[in-house]
């Protein structure tokens, strides 16, 4: 697919997707979501990739869904289910990747931008970024997962505050709330990102895939069921993949494993 609403780059075992509607603060249009889904699928099918980075061009990560497109749905309601499904599908697609996805947020991550951010496994934010749901500010409600992912990230009370008041928080506050991993001045985001990417590049992709899958599936289970899932995955991985044997042999030989 030819991309105009996003940019896809692959370098040194990392795929980077840049939302590329800077004049619209990277708002989601159907075309952008189609391209984003295609790029995520491309990265996921590339066996050389160990991590995905999602970030925005221009002044923002993303201000969410394009409200000018929403205006069309009032005159043609058949457009709405497909658009909402696009947002839900691409966030679940990111969660299903066989390696970590990292959001790098500057400027604004609002409404759908927040939903995209929460679909990623880790988030780095500029200290002065502005983050919030804000659907309620326009008489709307979330459609891409905020009512479900946000309480799981920050707890019910904080989630309800963001969801029902339309409040924005800073990147630094997002870290305190558990909504982001780390914050730093915007000019240092690339350096902070590299502290995560450098170790990921050398890891077993098969190991990364299982760790992510078991961790996310286990969050919806009881502790006992989650531990049983982990044990099952561990045995299956040890007995079917060559990577554990290579890792242990590398440890014995005092060298870096080759995955």
Secondary structure by P-SEA (a helix, b strand, c coil): cccccbbbbbcccbbbbbbccccccccccaaaaaaaaaaaaaaaacccccbbbbbcccccccccccaaaaaaaaacccccaaaaaaaaaaaaaaaaccbbbbbbbccccccaaaaaaaaccbbbbccccccccccccccccccccccccccccccaaaaaaaacccccccaaaaaaaccccccccccaaaaaaaaaaaaaaaccaaaaaaaaaaaaaaccccaaaaaaaaaaaaaaaaaccaaaaaaaaaaaacccccc
